[in-house]
Amino acid sequence: MYYVEDYRKAMRQGQRNYRECVSKGIYPYLQVLDDLLKQVDVEYEQPIGVVEIPADRIVGTKAKGRRAAFSRSFMPLLKDDSEFAFKWMNLYGIQMNEGIRDPIKVYEFMNRFYVQEGNKRVSVLKYLGATSIWANVTRIVPVPTDSKENRIYYEFINFYDHTQLNYFWFTEEGGFTRLLEATGPTDRRWTEAERKELASVYLRFAPAFQAAGGEKLPITSSDALLAYINVYGYDAVKEKTTQKMSEDLSRIWKEVLVLTEQDAVELSMSPTPEQSRSLFNKILPMGPSHLKVAFLNERTPATSAWTYSHEFGRSQLEETFGDRVKTLTFNDVCVGEDAQQKLEEAVKAGCDVVFTTTPKLMADCLKAAVKYPQVKFLNCSLNMTHPDVRTYYGRIHEAKFLLGAIAGAIADDNKIGYVATYPTYGMTAGINAFALGAKMTNPRAKVYLEWTAVKDCDVDASFREKGVHVISNIDLRAPDSDAPREFGLYRIAEDGQEQYLAMPFWHWGEFYIKIIQSIFDGRWKEDGDQSGTHAINYWWGMSAGVVEVIVSRSLPEGTTRLVELLRKAISSSEFEPFAGVIVDQSGTVRLKEGDRFEPEEIIGMDWLVDNVVGQIPEFDQLIDAAKPMVCLQGVTKEGEGEK
């Protein structure tokens, strides 16, 4: 027959796939859905209708039937003189002459497809390299469980409800939510044009990723595509060809490889001791003699206490190094608008180092870092997995523990208020550390938690209603006269006046000085990951002088002495705020006596200790201004409920 050579070629591919599977200990035939479902509780079945499905996600057959006629890759295994072979060749001829038009029938389970009718059609089309196949689909939805794959699948269902696209699959939770947010509307079903646009992007990107070596990595094309979009932005990606995507991937390959790392973030917990430098480096420093450094702030020092603290740090940097360091400042940088332009200006001005002082600037910072690898870019954020941009933050929970200890000693009625802003990485650790400090000095102390980022929140009214007079508020007051007066830890006297007791202090100057000194000394590379596949996060605390507590002279002498003792113990690592038996609000023991939390567990805390009265807010409870930050850095994600 005319097509016998094509069948023999397909059969050889099947035999090769069969042998490869056997050698790796993998079942060599088609997967059978009926066998899989014996171990699964089904929630419901749902007819989807006739849709286009990705060929590479067709992985098996519904029933046993002809499973041994195909290798795991759907290539034929039976001899070329069999009835099966003749039917396969006939279908091949139809496809070559007029195209196979009848849709196959499949069941979708966990976003994989199992053929009920049309196994040979799938075999022919896969042999010819088809990327998608029309199919009449019935979805089988498993009962929700705590398994990661199950949770990812339910994210997929929500994504499919919006897009009707089934090309995508992620290896970690949150991928579908982030892809939806990055590419299209999240409040309605997509139009046909929007669906085709994203499908086209995927079908151009997937071969570029596979050709770059993606098929050898334990991640999916969807994982890599999301990383790619994070760097270049969806609007730009929509216009790129497969060739251009291949070129871009070679530049951002570290951003892809980091996805394969189980511990993608490498935490720097303290500065590298200068005494570790070799004598040769001391005599002949390996770094530059002068540096130009840029700072990009979302707001101004007059209107933002956060920007003010970074500006103070910048001034200390200049004062310390004199004419060896020249700095440029860009204030009121609009995230996603003129941020890229400001970063370009910094690079064109000859800046060697660029600090962006808010997590909101990470996306723009990342684009610039990929484009200008000769410049050192840093972003003030926590737990971000981008090897091209180093991040930095302070262990503010150490200072919060001391404030809690003061509050517990001062609160005669055992009631303490705590004002939190956004439910982001590190924020919950600060709340818990504060509550544990209060419990240490006052075992009966209760911490009443309020969030300024929650809709219709009236913090003052809530505390008045509860009779709370000792309050921990925002860390620092902005210089602008319109800013709230309350900051730090204070007690409200009977006449309504605030008596200030203590405040945490972000000593950014210490951080900036140490980082710039490491560059002068040639230690920038030594401080980082030599393989280049980890994201470097500086998370320094009291031991580095980055976080401090300033106490009022009005504090009782005994309380002041206790705070000083605790400060020294924490700074020398002789004492940890998270120690002993720690129990959460539900009564679950989170930490046993003698155990300790890993730094990553502290950063990602999404629970509250048992003497906190209040909850971590749900995403839809937040004000609109808080949501972008929480999407980036939040312990509460869109679609999640209360922790």
C-alpha positions in Angstrom: 0.0 0.0 0.0 1.1 3.5 -0.8 1.3 4.6 2.9 3.0 1.5 4.3 6.3 3.2 4.7 4.7 5.9 6.8 3.1 3.2 9.0 6.4 1.4 9.4 8.1 4.7 10.4 5.3 5.4 13.0 5.7 1.8 14.2 9.4 2.2 14.7 8.8 5.3 16.7 6.3 3.3 18.8 8.8 0.5 19.3 11.5 3.0 20.3 9.1 4.7 22.8 8.1 1.3 24.2 11.8 0.3 24.8 12.5 3.7 26.4 9.6 3.3 28.8 10.6 -0.2 29.8 14.2 0.8 30.4 12.9 3.6 32.7 10.4 1.4 34.5 7.4 3.2 33.0 4.3 1.5 31.9 4.9 1.3 28.0 1.3 1.2 26.8 -1.5 3.8 26.8 -2.8 4.8 30.2 -6.4 3.6 30.9 -8.8 6.0 32.6 -11.1 3.3 33.9 -8.1 1.9 35.9 -7.3 5.3 37.3 -10.9 6.0 38.3 -11.0 2.9 40.5 -8.8 4.8 43.0 -10.7 8.1 42.7 -14.0 9.5 44.2 -15.8 11.4 41.4 -17.6 14.6 42.3 -19.5 14.9 39.0 -19.3 14.5 35.2 -19.8 17.5 32.9 -20.3 17.5 29.1 -18.0 20.2 27.6 -19.0 19.8 24.0 -16.9 19.8 20.8 -13.7 21.8 21.5 -10.1 21.9 20.3 -7.8 20.1 22.6 -4.0 20.0 22.7 -2.6 16.8 21.2 0.2 16.5 23.8 -2.4 16.3 26.6 -4.1 13.2 25.0 -2.4 10.5 27.1 -4.5 7.4 27.0 -7.7 5.5 26.3 -11.0 5.3 28.3 -11.2 1.5 28.4 -8.6 -1.3 28.0 -9.6 -2.3 24.5 -6.7 -1.5 22.1 -4.3 -0.1 24.7 -1.6 -2.7 23.8 -1.9 -1.7 20.1 -0.1 1.6 20.9 2.9 2.7 22.7 2.6 5.3 25.5 3.2 8.0 22.8 0.2 6.8 20.8 2.5 5.4 18.0 1.3 2.0 16.6 2.9 -1.3 17.7 1.1 -4.0 15.6 2.6 -5.5 12.4 2.1 -3.7 9.1 0.1 -6.6 7.6 -2.5 -6.5 10.4 -6.1 -5.2 9.9 -5.2 -2.5 12.5 -2.4 -1.4 10.2 -4.6 -1.2 7.1 -7.1 1.0 9.0 -4.4 3.2 10.3 -3.0 3.7 6.7 -6.5 4.4 5.4 -6.9 7.2 8.0 -3.5 8.5 7.1 -4.6 8.7 3.4 -7.8 10.6 4.4 -5.8 13.1 6.4 -3.3 13.7 3.6 -6.0 14.1 0.9 -8.9 15.8 2.6 -8.3 16.0 6.3 -9.9 14.0 9.2 -13.1 15.9 10.0 -15.0 13.9 12.5 -14.2 14.9 16.1 -12.9 12.1 18.4 -14.7 11.4 21.7 -12.7 11.8 24.9 -13.0 12.1 28.6 -11.0 14.8 30.4 -9.7 14.0 33.8 -7.2 16.3 35.7 -6.7 18.2 32.4 -5.5 15.1 30.6 -7.6 13.4 27.8 -8.5 9.8 27.4 -9.9 8.6 24.1 -13.3 6.7 24.0 -13.5 6.8 20.2 -10.7 7.7 17.7 -7.5 6.2 19.0 -6.2 5.6 15.5 -7.1 9.1 14.4 -5.1 10.4 17.4 -2.2 8.2 16.4 -2.2 9.5 12.8 -2.5 13.1 13.8 0.2 12.9 16.5 2.5 11.2 13.9 2.0 14.1 11.6 2.8 16.6 14.4 -0.7 18.0 15.0 -0.7 20.4 17.9 -4.4 20.2 18.5 -7.4 17.9 17.7 -11.1 18.5 17.7 -12.9 16.4 20.2 -16.3 15.9 21.9 -15.2 16.2 25.6 -16.8 15.0 28.8 -15.1 16.2 32.0 -14.8 14.0 35.0 -14.2 16.1 38.2 -12.7 14.4 41.3 -13.8 15.2 44.8 -11.7 18.0 46.3 -8.8 16.8 48.3 -5.7 18.2 50.0 -3.3 16.9 47.3 -1.4 19.5 45.4 -2.4 18.2 42.0 -6.1 18.2 43.0 -5.8 21.9 44.2 -4.0 22.8 40.9 -6.8 21.1 39.0 -9.5 23.1 40.7 -7.5 26.3 39.8 -7.6 25.0 36.2 -11.4 24.6 36.3 -11.7 28.3 37.3 -9.2 29.3 34.6 -11.1 27.2 32.0 -14.4 28.8 33.0 -12.9 32.2 32.0 -10.9 31.2 28.9 -12.1 27.8 27.6 -8.5 27.0 27.0 -6.9 23.6 28.0 -3.4 23.9 26.7 -2.0 24.9 30.1 -0.9 23.0 33.1 1.3 24.2 36.0 3.5 22.2 38.4 2.8 24.6 41.4 -0.2 26.2 42.8 -1.1 29.7 41.9 0.0 29.5 38.3 -3.4 29.5 36.7 -4.5 32.5 38.8 -1.3 34.5 38.0 -1.6 33.6 34.3 -5.3 34.8 34.2 -4.3 38.1 36.0 -1.4 38.6 33.6 -3.2 38.0 30.3 -6.9 38.9 30.4 -10.0 39.8 32.2 -10.7 38.0 35.5 -14.3 39.1 35.9 -16.0 37.6 32.8 -15.7 34.9 30.2 -13.2 35.7 27.5 -14.1 36.6 24.0 -13.2 34.4 21.1 -10.5 36.9 20.0 -9.0 36.9 23.5 -8.9 33.1 23.6 -7.3 32.8 20.2 -4.7 35.4 21.2 -3.5 33.5 24.3 -3.6 30.2 22.5 -1.5 31.6 19.7 1.1 32.9 22.2 1.3 29.4 23.8 1.6 27.6 20.4 4.5 29.9 19.5 6.2 29.7 22.8 6.0 26.0 23.5 8.2 24.9 20.6 10.7 27.7 21.5 10.9 26.4 25.1 11.2 22.8 24.1 13.9 23.6 21.5 15.9 25.5 24.2 16.0 22.4 26.4 12.7 22.6 28.1 11.8 19.0 27.5 14.6 18.0 29.8 13.3 20.1 32.7 10.8 19.0 35.4 8.5 22.0 34.5 5.9 22.6 31.9 5.8 25.0 29.0 3.1 26.9 31.0 5.4 27.4 33.9 8.1 28.8 31.6 5.6 30.9 29.7 4.4 32.6 32.9 8.0 33.4 33.8 8.5 34.8 30.3 5.4 37.0 30.5 6.5 38.2 33.9 9.7 39.6 32.3 8.4 41.1 29.1 4.7 41.7 29.7 1.8 40.1 27.9 1.3 43.0 25.5 4.8 42.7 24.2 4.8 38.9 24.1 1.7 38.8 21.9 3.7 40.4 19.1 6.7 38.1 19.3 7.5 35.3 16.8 8.8 31.9 17.9 12.3 32.9 16.7 12.2 36.1 18.9 10.9 34.1 21.8 13.9 31.7 21.4 16.3 34.6 21.5 14.6 36.0 24.6 14.7 32.7 26.3 18.5 32.5 26.0 18.7 35.8 27.8 16.3 34.9 30.7 17.1 31.2 31.0 18.1 31.7 34.7 14.5 32.9 35.3 13.4 29.6 33.8 15.9 27.4 35.6 15.0 28.8 39.0 11.6 27.2 38.5 13.2 23.8 38.7 14.8 24.4 42.1 13.0 23.1 45.1 14.6 25.9 47.2 14.5 28.7 44.7 15.3 31.5 47.1 18.8 31.7 48.8 18.4 33.7 51.9 21.3 35.9 53.1 20.6 36.2 56.9 23.6 38.5 57.7 26.4 40.4 55.9 29.5 38.5 54.9 32.1 39.3 57.6 34.8 41.6 56.2 37.4 39.5 58.0 36.7 36.6 55.7 38.3 38.5 52.8 41.7 37.2 51.7 44.8 39.3 52.3 45.3 39.7 48.6 41.8 41.3 48.2 42.5 43.6 51.1 45.6 44.9 49.5 44.2 44.9 45.9 40.4 45.3 46.0 38.7 43.5 43.2 35.8 45.9 42.9 35.4 49.4 41.3 36.8 52.6 42.8 33.7 54.7 42.3 30.0 53.9 41.9 26.9 55.7 40.7 23.8 54.5 42.5 20.1 55.2 41.7 17.1 55.0 44.0 13.6 54.6 42.6 10.7 55.4 45.0 7.0 55.1 44.4 6.3 58.2 46.5 8.1 61.1 48.0 9.9 61.4 51.4 7.3 64.1 52.3 4.3 62.0 51.7 5.5 58.5 52.6 7.2 57.3 55.8 8.5 54.3 53.9 10.2 56.5 51.2 11.4 58.8 53.9 13.3 56.0 55.6 14.9 54.9 52.4 15.9 58.5 51.6 17.5 58.8 55.0 19.4 55.7 54.2 20.5 57.1 50.8 21.8 60.3 52.5 23.8 58.1 55.0 25.3 56.2 52.0 26.6 59.5 50.5 27.9 60.7 53.8 29.8 57.5 54.4 31.5 57.2 51.0 31.9 60.8 50.0 32.9 61.4 46.4 33.3 57.6 45.9 29.5 57.3 45.6 27.2 59.5 43.6 23.5 58.9 43.9 20.5 59.8 41.8 16.9 59.8 43.1 13.7 59.3 41.2 10.5 59.9 43.2 6.9 59.5 42.4 7.7 56.7 40.0 4.4 55.3 38.5 4.4 51.6 38.6 3.8 50.2 35.1 3.7 53.7 33.5 6.9 55.7 33.7 8.9 53.2 35.8 10.6 51.6 32.8 11.5 55.1 31.5 13.0 56.1 34.8 15.0 52.8 34.9 16.3 53.5 31.4 17.3 57.0 32.5 19.2 55.6 35.4 21.1 53.2 33.2 21.8 55.9 30.6 23.1 58.2 33.4 25.8 55.6 34.0 24.4 54.0 37.2 26.1 50.9 38.3 23.6 49.9 41.0 19.8 50.5 41.1 17.7 50.1 44.2 13.9 50.0 43.7 12.3 50.5 47.1 8.9 48.8 46.7 7.8 45.3 45.6 5.4 47.0 43.1 8.5 48.0 41.0 9.7 44.4 40.7 8.2 43.7 37.3 9.8 46.8 35.7 13.0 46.2 37.6 13.2 42.7 36.2 12.7 43.8 32.6 15.6 46.3 33.1 17.8 43.7 34.7 17.4 41.3 31.8 18.1 44.1 29.3 21.1 45.5 31.2 23.0 42.6 32.8 26.0 44.8 33.5 24.0 46.8 36.1 23.2 45.5 39.6 19.5 45.7 40.3 17.9 45.3 43.7 14.3 45.4 44.8 13.0 46.0 48.4 10.8 42.9 48.8 10.7 39.5 50.3 10.5 35.9 49.0 10.8 36.8 45.3 12.2 34.2 42.9 14.1 36.2 40.3 17.8 35.4 39.9 18.4 38.6 37.8 17.2 40.9 40.6 18.4 40.6 44.2 15.9 41.5 46.9 16.3 42.9 50.4 14.2 43.3 53.5 14.6 43.4 57.2 13.6 40.9 59.9 11.2 43.4 61.4 9.6 40.7 63.6 12.7 40.9 65.8 11.8 44.5 66.6 8.1 43.7 66.9 8.9 41.1 69.6 10.6 43.8 71.7 7.6 46.1 71.2 5.3 43.3 72.3 7.4 42.8 75.4 7.0 46.5 76.3 3.3 46.5 75.5 2.7 43.4 77.7 4.6 45.0 80.6 2.7 48.3 80.3 -0.9 47.0 79.6 -2.5 46.8 83.1 -5.8 45.6 81.7 -4.1 42.9 79.5 -5.6 44.5 76.3 -3.2 45.5 73.5 -4.1 46.8 70.0 -2.1 46.0 66.9 -2.6 47.9 63.6 -1.5 45.9 60.5 -1.4 47.2 56.9 -1.3 44.5 54.2 -1.3 40.7 54.7 2.0 40.2 53.0 5.2 38.2 53.6 6.7 39.1 56.9 3.7 41.0 58.2 2.1 38.0 59.9 5.5 37.1 61.4 5.6 40.6 62.9 2.1 40.2 64.4 3.0 36.8 65.9 6.3 38.0 67.3 4.6 41.0 68.9 2.0 38.8 70.5 4.6 36.3 71.8 6.6 39.2 73.2 3.5 40.5 75.0 2.8 37.0 76.3 6.3 36.7 77.7 5.9 39.7 80.0 2.2 39.2 80.5 0.8 35.7 80.1 -2.8 37.1 80.1 -2.2 39.6 77.4 -4.5 39.6 74.4 -3.6 41.3 71.1 -6.5 42.8 69.2 -5.7 42.9 65.6 -7.0 45.4 63.0 -6.1 45.9 59.3 -6.0 49.2 57.6 -6.3 47.4 54.2 -9.7 46.0 55.0 -12.8 47.8 53.5 -14.8 50.1 55.9 -12.2 49.6 58.7 -12.4 52.1 61.5 -9.4 51.2 63.7 -9.9 53.9 66.3 -13.6 53.1 66.8 -12.9 49.4 67.1 -10.2 50.0 69.8 -12.5 52.4 71.7 -15.3 49.8 71.7 -12.9 47.2 73.1 -11.4 49.5 75.7 -7.9 49.2 74.2 -5.4 51.9 75.3 -2.0 50.4 74.5 -1.6 50.3 70.7 1.1 49.3 68.2 0.5 51.3 65.0 2.4 52.0 61.8 6.2 52.0 62.2 6.9 55.7 61.3 4.9 58.9 60.7 5.3 60.5 57.3 6.7 64.1 57.5 3.6 65.4 55.7 1.3 67.2 58.2 -1.7 65.4 56.7 -0.4 62.0 57.7 -1.8 60.3 60.8 -0.2 61.3 64.1 -0.1 57.8 65.6 2.9 55.6 65.0 5.0 53.1 66.9 3.9 51.9 70.3 1.9 54.3 72.5 -0.5 54.4 75.3 -3.6 56.6 75.2 -4.0 58.5 78.5 -7.2 59.4 80.2 -7.2 62.9 78.6 -6.9 61.2 75.1 -3.3 62.2 74.5 -0.8 59.6 73.2 2.2 58.7 75.3 4.8 57.3 73.0 6.7 54.3 74.4 8.8 52.9 71.6 9.1 52.6 67.8 10.7 50.2 65.3 13.3 51.7 63.1 14.3 50.6 59.6 18.0 51.5 59.3 18.3 51.3 55.6 21.5 53.2 55.6 23.2 50.3 57.3 22.0 48.0 54.5 23.0 50.3 51.6 26.4 51.0 53.1 27.2 47.3 53.5 26.0 46.3 50.0 27.9 49.1 48.4 31.0 48.2 50.4 30.7 44.6 49.3 30.8 45.8 45.7 33.8 48.0 46.3 35.5 45.0 47.9 34.7 42.7 45.1 32.5 40.5 47.2 29.2 40.9 45.3 29.6 37.7 43.4 30.9 35.9 46.5 27.7 36.8 48.4 25.6 35.3 45.7 24.7 32.0 44.2 27.6 30.8 42.1 25.4 28.7 39.8 23.2 31.6 39.1 20.0 29.5 39.4 18.9 30.8 42.8 17.3 34.1 43.7 19.3 36.0 46.3 17.2 37.6 49.1 19.0 39.6 51.8 16.9 39.3 55.0 19.0 41.0 57.6 18.0 41.9 61.1 19.2 43.4 64.4 22.6 41.7 64.1 23.3 43.7 60.9 21.9 46.9 62.4 19.2 47.1 59.7 16.3 46.8 62.2 16.3 48.6 65.5 14.0 49.7 68.3 14.0 53.2 69.8 12.6 53.4 73.3 11.1 56.4 75.2 12.9 57.8 78.2 9.5 57.6 80.0 9.6 53.8 80.1 10.1 52.2 83.6 13.7 51.5 84.2 13.1 47.7 84.6 11.3 47.6 81.2 14.1 49.5 79.6 16.7 47.1 81.0 14.7 44.1 79.8 14.4 45.5 76.3 18.2 46.1 76.2 18.9 42.5 77.4 16.5 41.1 74.8 18.0 43.3 72.1 21.5 42.1 72.8 20.4 38.4 73.0 18.6 38.6 69.6 21.5 40.5 68.0 23.9 37.8 69.1 21.6 35.0 68.1 21.4 33.8 71.8 17.7 34.3 71.8 15.0 33.9 69.1 11.5 35.5 69.2 10.0 32.2 67.9 11.0 29.7 70.6 9.4 27.4 73.1 6.0 25.9 72.5 3.9 28.0 70.1 0.2 27.3 69.6 -2.0 28.9 66.9 -5.6 30.2 67.3 -7.1 26.7 66.5 -5.1 25.1 69.3 -2.6 23.4 66.9 1.0 23.2 68.2 3.0 25.0 65.5 6.4 24.7 67.3 7.5 22.2 69.9 9.9 22.8 72.8 13.4 22.7 71.5 12.4 23.0 67.8 12.9 26.0 65.6 11.3 27.4 62.5 13.2 27.6 59.3 13.5 31.2 57.9 11.1 30.3 55.1 8.5 29.2 57.6 8.7 32.6 59.3 8.5 34.6 56.1 5.4 32.6 54.8 3.4 32.5 58.1 -0.3 32.4 57.2 -1.6 31.7 60.7 -1.8 33.6 64.0 -0.8 32.7 67.5 -3.4 31.9 70.2 -3.4 35.2 72.1 -4.2 37.2 68.9 -7.9 38.3 68.6 -8.6 38.8 64.9 -8.0 37.1 61.5 -6.0 37.4 58.4 -8.4 39.1 55.9 -9.7 37.4 52.8 -8.7 38.8 49.5 -12.1 40.2 48.6 -12.2 42.0 52.0 -9.3 44.2 51.0 -9.5 47.7 49.6 -8.6 48.0 45.9 -5.3 49.8 46.7 -4.0 46.8 48.7 -4.8 44.1 46.1 -1.8 44.7 43.7 0.7 44.4 46.6 -1.1 41.4 48.1 -1.1 39.7 44.7 2.7 40.1 44.6 3.7 39.4 48.2 0.5 38.3 50.0 -0.1 35.4 52.3 -3.7 35.8 51.2 -4.2 35.2 47.5 -7.1 36.0 45.2 -9.7 33.2 45.5 -8.5 32.0 48.9 -10.5 32.2 52.1 -9.5 33.0 55.6 -6.5 31.2 57.0 
